[in-house]
C-alpha cells in the first residue's frame, strides 16, 4: 500500500482520475504559487466553515478535509517544485535545434546524481542526469489514432466468455454472475474483476514477486495478446502495462492517466482486476518525420520561457516513513437475520423479460427488493435479511428495507467506557458508542496525530459501522499530483512549414514585477481586442504576447494586461477588508502576516510598514486604506501602509439563525438567507463575491456573519459568511452551537516550518526515452479532434525532496508543427 489513493474502489478511482484530468495547469513560480494559493484561500474562505457531505451529517472544515482525504480522493496539487517561474506570456518559436547551454559530449555524460558533479541551471537549482542521454534515429513514425468504437452486446458477451463469466447481460454492457463483474465501455476499454467484494476493498491489490509471469500467463491463456511492458505502479497501485508500437517504442497517455492496462493481484497471486484503456490505432504509420535529439529536447526542457511543446507532471514520491493503514470490514454470519447499511445500485437486463439485478454495496440483493431498482443510484439504505451462500456467490436475502437512514462518516479517537467502545469525533467532541466494535481497535490515540474513521450509519446515537480505517499518522493521509506546461503544438504534416511568431528577445522581455505593474483592463460587453489596443495606444500583437493568447478571441470579464501602460501606484482611501494571520514555527517562533483585499476588484496586497499591529483590532473588518504599491521579483504586490481607518467602528460579528434558498438573478446562482424577517444574499467573508454554501436538506441554518451597512448585491442586502452549519445536528437531533471565531486571530502552524527562506530542490533525471504519445481519449473532457500518435521525449526523475517529476517534450521538428496549441487535457 502507499500514501497516494488509498483503498479506493474502482468507481472512486475512476472519479479521482477524472478529477485529476480536470485540474488546472499552472506555470507559476513554485514558491509564489504555493504562497498565493494559501493567501487566496485565507482571503476567500471562512476561517471555520461547517460543511455537510452525503456521508456525514455535520463537521468543521478540518473534519471535512480529513473526510475527503480518508476517502482517498484528495488530489493535492504538488505545485511547489513542479512548475516553472513565471515568464512573459509570449508565443515564441519552439525551435530547440540550437541549444543555448553547452551540452556534454557523449563520452562525458553525467551518469550519477553526485551533487558535486556539474549540471544545468534549472529554476534556481541544478539539474543533473544519473543516466546517459540516449542516441536516437533521425526520424520517427506517426500513427493514426482510430476513433473509439462504442461497446455493443456481441463484444461484451465475447469478453465475458474470454474471462469465463456465465451471466446475464445488463444495460451499460455489464455482465456479472454475482461475484465476477465485467463492464464494457468500448472497444479495448473495459473493467473486469474476479471478486466484486474483494476488489472494492483492495483497490491497490497485493504485490507479488512473480507478478509479470502471472500476468503474462493469464493474458496469453485468455487470448489477450499484445506487445507490452509490465511495471509496478506506485501511483495507481497494482501493475501498469504499457503498449509497444510496431517499431518497439513505448506508447503512452498523460503520465498521471490510467495506463493501457492496469492489473491487480489478490493475496494469493491470482488476478483480481483488469482495467483496459488501450490505444486503438492503425499499425501502418502515416509516415516517418524528422525529430530532435534527446540533447536538443533536454535544452527545450530547461528553457521555461518556452512553455508550449511540453507537458509536465509530478507526484509526491514514495514515503520511506509511511506507516501502513489498518482496515476492518464488518463481517456477518450466514443464514442469520441481521440489519445492514449500504448503497444500492441496480441494472436492467437487456432481456426485458428478466428482473433487474440489485446490489447493496458489492453484494447481490435478492428477496424483497421490489422498489430498489427504482432508487437513485447509490441511495443509502437500511436492510434486514440474511447472507446466503449460493454456490461460490454470497448474496443478501432482503426481508425488509427502508431509506429513512443517513450515511455517516465519523473520525476521531476511541476509548473504553466499561465494556463499551466510545468514539469521540474529532473537532466536535461528540461521542458515539460503537456497535460490535473490533477488539483490536487502537485505544486512546491522539486525534491530532492519528485518527480512526468509521463509515456507516448513526442509529439511536450509536455508530453502526460497515468499515473502519485507522490512520497511524494523519500527515500521511493524502497525496497526489499536478503539473505544468501548456501542451503540445498542433501538427503540420503538409510538408510546407508554417511561420511561427518571432520570439521576444531577452532584452524585450518583461520581468514578472514589470508585468504585474502594468494596467489591467477588464473586458466589457462590446469590447474587441483592436478597440482595446487603440484605446491604450499599444499593438494587438503586444497584448496577445503578454497575455499568452493565440488568437483575438476575448470574453466579458476577462482581465487583460496592457503592456507598457502603468497601473496604479497608490491606494488612497481604498475600501476593503484587512486580514491578519499569525503563524507559529515548530521551534516556537511566530510571524504575523497582514494583507488587504480590495472591495472594488478583489485585488490582493501584502501589507508593509510601521505599527501594523494596530490592524489586529480590525481583522476581518472593512477599512479604508492609504499607501504606495510595489511588486517583488515574482510580481506579488504589496502596499506600504501610510494610514487606515475603520469604516464601521461599532460593527460586530453575530450568529444568525434562518433558512436558505437558492435563486437565480440575471443568470447567476445566489444563496438567499432569511433571518428575522429579512432576506440577505450570502457573500464571502471579504465581500465582493457571492458565497455558495448551501444546505439543501437542512431546514434551519446558523451563520456567523457580518452585516456591513449599505452593502448589497443583486438588489438584496448582504451578509458576509465566516462560518455556517445546520442549526440541528442531523446525527443526534440536538441543537448546534456555532461559536464566534472571526473576532479573534487564530495561531496556525507555519506552512514553511522552520525554513525562513524557500530553497528550490535540485532535480535528478533517472530515465530518458523516446515514446509515442497521444492524449487519453477515454478521459472525461478529452479532446475528440486528436488523430495522431506522435513521438515525444520522456524525461523521468525526482527532486531531491523526493517529489517525482515527469516531463514529455514534443519530438517533431518545427517544420512539422503548427504555432497553434493542440487541445489537450491538463496533466493527469
Protein Blocks (a to p, Z undefined) as FASTA:
>chain_A
ZZkbghiafklmmmmmmmmmmpccdfbdfklmmmmmmmmmmmmpcfbdcdddfkbfbdcf
klmmmmmmmnopaccdffgopaccdddfddddfbfkbcfbdcddfklccfbfcfkbccdd
eehiacddfbdcddddfbdcdddddddddddfklmmmmmmmnopacdddehiiacehlac
cddfbghiacddfblklmmmmmnopadfklmmmmmmmmmmnopacdddddddfkngpjdd
ddddfkopacdddfkbccfbdcdddfkopafbdcdddddddfbdfbdcddddfklmmmmm
mmmklmghiacdddddddfkbccdddddddddehiacdddddddddddfblmbccdddeh
jaccehjlghjlmpcehiacddddddddehjaccdddfbdcfkbccdddddddddehjac
cdddehjlpacddehiafkbcehiafklbccddddddeehiacdfbdcddfblklmgccd
ddedjbjadddfeopacdddddddfklpccfklmmmpccddddehiafklmmmmnopafk
lmmmmnopabfcdcehiacddehiacdfbdehiacdddddddddfkopacdddddddfkl
opacddedehklmmmmmgoiacdddddddddfkopacdddfbdcdfblmbccdddddddd
dddeehiacddddeehiacddddfkghiacfbdcfkbfbdcddddddehiaeehiacddd
fbdcdfbdfknopacddddfklpccddddfklmafbdcddddddfbdcdddddddfkbgh
iafkbcbdcdddddddddfkopacdddddfbdfklccfbdcddddeZZ
